[in-house]
Amino acid sequence: MPKTFSGKALIKILSRKFDFYFVSQKGSHVKLRRKIGGKTFTTVVPLHRDLAPGTFRSVLKLGGLEEDEFWKVVEK
């Protein structure tokens, strides 16, 4: 992972570029959701200053995103 993200920055990217929308927040964790082709993907993003690489990958996996797909869109 070439760059680290804060939870807030990752939420902005997921919302603007991957059509995730806010569902709820409990403490420092935000739940986001998106629907693609009849499937619903829900992920939880912790509002940490810097997300650990494993946490970052887990957020993407729960959201139905591949890491390569994420970087292609973000690096445009």
DSSP file (Angstrom, degrees, kcal/mol; ACC not computed):
  #  RESIDUE AA STRUCTURE BP1 BP2  ACC     N-H-->O    O-->H-N    N-H-->O    O-->H-N    TCO  KAPPA ALPHA  PHI   PSI    X-CA   Y-CA   Z-CA
    1    1 A M              0   0    0      0, 0.0    55,-0.0     0, 0.0     3,-0.0   0.000 360.0 360.0 360.0 111.2    0.0    0.0    0.0
    2    2 A P        +     0   0    0      0, 0.0     2,-0.4     0, 0.0     0, 0.0   0.774 360.0  31.2 -70.2 -27.1    1.8    3.1   -1.2
    3    3 A K  S    S-     0   0    0      2,-0.0     2,-0.3     0, 0.0     0, 0.0  -0.976  71.2-135.4-135.2 144.3   -0.1    5.7    0.8
    4    4 A T        -     0   0    0     -2,-0.4     2,-0.3    46,-0.0    48,-0.1  -0.739  21.3-157.3 -96.5 150.6   -1.9    5.6    4.2
    5    5 A F        -     0   0    0     -2,-0.3    46,-2.8    46,-0.3     2,-0.2  -0.909  13.9-128.0-123.0 150.1   -5.3    7.1    4.7
    6    6 A S     >  -     0   0    0     -2,-0.3     4,-2.2    44,-0.2    43,-0.2  -0.540  35.8-108.6 -82.6 164.2   -7.2    8.4    7.6
    7    7 A G  H  > S+     0   0    0     41,-2.6     4,-2.2     1,-0.2     5,-0.1   0.908 119.9  51.0 -59.9 -42.4  -10.6    7.0    8.2
    8    8 A K  H  > S+     0   0    0     40,-0.3     4,-2.0     1,-0.2    -1,-0.2   0.903 109.7  49.6 -63.7 -41.5  -12.2   10.3    7.1
    9    9 A A  H  > S+     0   0    0      1,-0.2     4,-2.1     2,-0.2    -1,-0.2   0.905 110.7  49.9 -64.9 -40.9  -10.2   10.5    3.9
   10   10 A L  H  X S+     0   0    0     -4,-2.2     4,-2.8     1,-0.2     5,-0.2   0.892 108.3  53.2 -65.2 -39.0  -11.1    6.9    3.0
   11   11 A I  H  X S+     0   0    0     -4,-2.2     4,-2.4     1,-0.2    -1,-0.2   0.912 108.3  50.7 -61.4 -42.6  -14.8    7.7    3.6
   12   12 A K  H  X S+     0   0    0     -4,-2.0     4,-2.6     2,-0.2     5,-0.3   0.921 112.5  46.2 -60.9 -44.6  -14.6   10.7    1.2
   13   13 A I  H  X>S+     0   0    0     -4,-2.1     4,-2.6     1,-0.2     5,-0.6   0.937 113.7  47.5 -65.1 -46.6  -13.0    8.6   -1.5
   14   14 A L  H  X5S+     0   0    0     -4,-2.8     6,-1.9     1,-0.2     4,-1.1   0.883 115.8  45.9 -63.0 -37.9  -15.5    5.7   -1.1
   15   15 A S  H  X5S+     0   0    0     -4,-2.4     4,-0.5    -5,-0.2    -2,-0.2   0.924 120.3  36.4 -70.5 -45.2  -18.4    8.1   -1.2
   16   16 A R  H  <5S+     0   0    0     -4,-2.6    -2,-0.2    -5,-0.2    -3,-0.2   0.857 129.9  26.1 -80.4 -36.4  -17.4   10.2   -4.1
   17   17 A K  H  <5S+     0   0    0     -4,-2.6    -3,-0.2    -5,-0.3    -2,-0.1   0.661 129.0  34.9-105.6 -18.0  -15.7    7.6   -6.4
   18   18 A F  H  <<S-     0   0    0     -4,-1.1    -3,-0.2    -5,-0.6    -2,-0.1   0.262 100.3-116.8-124.4  11.6  -17.4    4.3   -5.5
   19   19 A D     <  +     0   0    0     -4,-0.5    16,-0.3     1,-0.2     2,-0.2   0.769  55.9 156.3  60.8  31.7  -21.0    5.4   -4.7
   20   20 A F        -     0   0    0     -6,-1.9     2,-0.3    14,-0.1    14,-0.2  -0.603  24.4-157.8 -79.4 150.1  -21.0    4.3   -1.0
   21   21 A Y  E     -A   33   0A   0     12,-2.8    12,-2.2    -2,-0.2     2,-0.1  -0.956  23.4 -96.4-131.2 153.5  -23.5    6.1    1.2
   22   22 A F  E     +A   32   0A   0     -2,-0.3    10,-0.2    10,-0.2     3,-0.1  -0.400  39.4 167.3 -67.4 135.1  -23.6    6.6    5.0
   23   23 A V  E     -     0   0A   0      8,-2.8     2,-0.3     1,-0.4     9,-0.2   0.728  58.6 -36.5-112.1 -53.9  -25.7    4.2    6.9
   24   24 A S  E     -A   31   0A   0      7,-1.1     7,-3.3     2,-0.0    -1,-0.4  -0.979  43.4-136.0-163.5 170.0  -24.9    4.7   10.6
   25   25 A Q  E     -A   30   0A   0     -2,-0.3     2,-0.4     5,-0.2     5,-0.2  -0.998  11.6-176.7-138.9 136.1  -22.1    5.6   13.1
   26   26 A K  E >   -A   29   0A   0      3,-2.4     3,-1.3    -2,-0.4     2,-0.3  -0.925  66.8 -49.9-133.5 108.7  -21.4    4.0   16.4
   27   27 A G  T 3  S-     0   0    0     -2,-0.4     0, 0.0     1,-0.2     0, 0.0  -0.511 123.6 -15.8  65.8-125.5  -18.6    5.6   18.3
   28   28 A S  T 3  S+     0   0    0     -2,-0.3    19,-3.4    -3,-0.1     2,-0.5   0.112 118.3  92.3 -99.9  21.8  -15.6    5.9   16.1
   29   29 A H  E <   -AB  26  46A   0     -3,-1.3    -3,-2.4    17,-0.2     2,-0.5  -0.969  56.6-160.6-121.5 129.1  -16.8    3.5   13.4
   30   30 A V  E     -AB  25  45A   0     15,-2.7    15,-3.1    -2,-0.5     2,-0.5  -0.905   9.5-145.3-110.2 131.5  -18.8    4.5   10.3
   31   31 A K  E     -AB  24  44A   0     -7,-3.3    -8,-2.8    -2,-0.5    -7,-1.1  -0.849  19.7-176.0 -98.9 126.7  -20.9    2.1    8.4
   32   32 A L  E     -AB  22  43A   0     11,-2.8    11,-2.4    -2,-0.5     2,-0.3  -0.869   2.1-169.3-120.1 154.3  -21.1    2.6    4.6
   33   33 A R  E     -AB  21  42A   0    -12,-2.2   -12,-2.8    -2,-0.3     2,-0.3  -0.983   8.3-179.9-142.9 151.2  -23.1    0.7    2.0
   34   34 A R  E     - B   0  41A   0      7,-2.0     7,-2.9    -2,-0.3     2,-0.5  -0.985  17.5-141.5-147.4 152.7  -23.4    0.5   -1.8
   35   35 A K  E     + B   0  40A   0    -16,-0.3     2,-0.4    -2,-0.3     5,-0.2  -0.961  20.3 174.4-118.5 130.2  -25.6   -1.5   -4.2
   36   36 A I  E >   - B   0  39A   0      3,-2.7     3,-2.2    -2,-0.5    -2,-0.0  -0.971  68.3 -22.6-137.7 119.9  -24.2   -3.0   -7.4
   37   37 A G  T 3  S-     0   0    0     -2,-0.4     3,-0.1     1,-0.3    -1,-0.1   0.849 126.9 -46.0  52.8  42.8  -26.2   -5.3   -9.7
   38   38 A G  T 3  S+     0   0    0      1,-0.3     2,-0.4     0, 0.0    -1,-0.3   0.358 117.2 110.5  84.3  -6.9  -28.7   -6.5   -7.0
   39   39 A K  E <   -B   36   0A   0     -3,-2.2    -3,-2.7     2,-0.0     2,-0.5  -0.808  56.1-148.4-102.2 144.6  -25.9   -7.1   -4.4
   40   40 A T  E     -B   35   0A   0     -2,-0.4     2,-0.5    -5,-0.2    -5,-0.2  -0.948   9.5-166.0-112.9 129.1  -25.5   -5.0   -1.3
   41   41 A F  E     -B   34   0A   0     -7,-2.9    -7,-2.0    -2,-0.5     2,-0.4  -0.962   4.2-172.2-115.8 128.5  -22.0   -4.4    0.1
   42   42 A T  E     +B   33   0A   0     -2,-0.5     2,-0.3    20,-0.4    -9,-0.2  -0.972   6.8 175.9-121.2 133.4  -21.6   -3.0    3.6
   43   43 A T  E     -B   32   0A   0    -11,-2.4   -11,-2.8    -2,-0.4     2,-0.5  -0.921  22.1-137.3-133.2 160.2  -18.3   -2.0    5.1
   44   44 A V  E     -B   31   0A   0     -2,-0.3   -13,-0.2   -13,-0.2    18,-0.1  -0.978  13.7-163.2-121.9 127.1  -17.2   -0.4    8.4
   45   45 A V  E     -B   30   0A   0    -15,-3.1   -15,-2.7    -2,-0.5     2,-0.3  -0.942  13.0-141.6-112.7 119.3  -14.5    2.4    8.4
   46   46 A P  E     -B   29   0A   0      0, 0.0     2,-1.5     0, 0.0   -17,-0.2  -0.583  17.5-128.4 -76.0 141.2  -12.8    3.2   11.7
   47   47 A L        +     0   0    0    -19,-3.4     2,-0.2    -2,-0.3   -18,-0.1  -0.336  55.3 147.7 -87.1  55.6  -12.2    6.9   12.2
   48   48 A H        -     0   0    0     -2,-1.5   -41,-2.6     1,-0.1   -40,-0.3  -0.511  59.0-119.9 -86.8 158.8   -8.5    6.5   13.0
   49   49 A R  S    S+     0   0    0      1,-0.3     2,-0.4   -43,-0.2    -1,-0.1   0.946 102.5  13.4 -63.4 -48.9   -5.8    9.0   12.1
   50   50 A D  S    S-     0   0    0    -44,-0.2     2,-0.3   -43,-0.0    -1,-0.3  -0.994  80.4-137.3-129.6 125.5   -3.9    6.4   10.0
   51   51 A L        -     0   0    0    -46,-2.8   -46,-0.3    -2,-0.4    -4,-0.0  -0.644  23.7-119.6 -81.3 135.1   -5.5    3.1    9.0
   52   52 A A     >  -     0   0    0     -2,-0.3     4,-2.7     1,-0.1     5,-0.2  -0.379  27.7-111.1 -66.2 151.4   -3.2    0.1    9.3
   53   53 A P  H  > S+     0   0    0      0, 0.0     4,-2.3     0, 0.0     5,-0.2   0.873 118.3  49.3 -55.1 -40.4   -2.6   -1.7    5.9
   54   54 A G  H  > S+     0   0    0      2,-0.2     4,-2.0     1,-0.2     5,-0.1   0.881 111.3  49.0 -67.6 -38.0   -4.6   -4.8    7.1
   55   55 A T  H  > S+     0   0    0      2,-0.2     4,-2.4    -3,-0.2    -1,-0.2   0.914 110.2  52.1 -65.6 -43.6   -7.5   -2.6    8.2
   56   56 A F  H  X S+     0   0    0     -4,-2.7     4,-2.0     1,-0.2    -2,-0.2   0.936 111.4  45.8 -57.3 -49.6   -7.5   -0.8    4.9
   57   57 A R  H  X S+     0   0    0     -4,-2.3     4,-2.6     1,-0.2    -1,-0.2   0.866 111.2  53.5 -63.6 -36.7   -7.6   -4.0    2.9
   58   58 A S  H  X S+     0   0    0     -4,-2.0     4,-2.6     2,-0.2     5,-0.2   0.899 106.6  51.7 -65.6 -41.2  -10.4   -5.4    5.2
   59   59 A V  H  X S+     0   0    0     -4,-2.4     4,-1.5     1,-0.2    -2,-0.2   0.926 113.0  45.7 -60.4 -45.0  -12.5   -2.2    4.6
   60   60 A L  H  <>S+     0   0    0     -4,-2.0     5,-2.8     2,-0.2     4,-0.2   0.923 112.0  51.0 -64.6 -44.3  -12.1   -2.7    0.8
   61   61 A K  H ><5S+     0   0    0     -4,-2.6     3,-1.5     1,-0.2    -2,-0.2   0.917 109.6  49.3 -61.8 -45.2  -12.9   -6.4    0.9
   62   62 A L  H 3<5S+     0   0    0     -4,-2.6   -20,-0.4     1,-0.3    -1,-0.2   0.839 109.6  54.1 -62.4 -31.8  -16.1   -5.9    3.0
   63   63 A G  T 3<5S-     0   0    0     -4,-1.5    -1,-0.3    -5,-0.2    -2,-0.2   0.423 119.4-110.3 -83.2   2.0  -17.1   -3.3    0.5
   64   64 A G  T < 5S+     0   0    0     -3,-1.5     2,-0.4     1,-0.3    -3,-0.2   0.755  74.7 132.3  77.8  24.5  -16.7   -5.6   -2.5
   65   65 A L      < -     0   0    0     -5,-2.8     2,-0.3    -6,-0.1    -1,-0.3  -0.868  51.5-137.9-111.8 143.4  -13.6   -3.8   -3.9
   66   66 A E     >  -     0   0    0     -2,-0.4     4,-2.1     1,-0.1     5,-0.1  -0.726  23.1-125.1 -89.2 148.0  -10.3   -5.2   -5.0
   67   67 A E  H  > S+     0   0    0     -2,-0.3     4,-2.4     1,-0.2     5,-0.2   0.894 111.4  52.4 -61.7 -39.9   -7.2   -3.2   -3.9
   68   68 A D  H  > S+     0   0    0      1,-0.2     4,-2.1     2,-0.2    -1,-0.2   0.912 108.5  50.5 -61.8 -42.8   -6.1   -2.9   -7.5
   69   69 A E  H  > S+     0   0    0      1,-0.2     4,-1.7     2,-0.2    -1,-0.2   0.906 109.8  51.4 -60.8 -43.0   -9.4   -1.6   -8.6
   70   70 A F  H  X S+     0   0    0     -4,-2.1     4,-2.5     1,-0.2    -2,-0.2   0.940 110.9  46.6 -59.5 -49.9   -9.3    1.0   -5.8
   71   71 A W  H  X S+     0   0    0     -4,-2.4     4,-2.4     1,-0.2    -1,-0.2   0.848 107.5  57.0 -66.8 -34.3   -5.8    2.3   -6.7
   72   72 A K  H  < S+     0   0    0     -4,-2.1    -1,-0.2     1,-0.2     4,-0.2   0.920 113.5  39.9 -61.0 -43.2   -6.7    2.5  -10.4
   73   73 A V  H >< S+     0   0    0     -4,-1.7     3,-0.9     1,-0.2    -2,-0.2   0.906 117.4  47.8 -72.8 -42.4   -9.6    4.9   -9.7
   74   74 A V  H 3< S+     0   0    0     -4,-2.5    -2,-0.2     1,-0.2    -1,-0.2   0.861 107.7  54.6 -69.9 -36.5   -7.8    6.9   -6.9
   75   75 A E  T 3<        0   0    0     -4,-2.4    -1,-0.2     1,-0.2    -2,-0.2   0.429 360.0 360.0 -82.7   2.9   -4.6    7.5   -8.9
   76   76 A K    <         0   0    0     -3,-0.9    -1,-0.2    -4,-0.2    -2,-0.1   0.486 360.0 360.0 -69.7 360.0   -6.4    9.0  -11.9
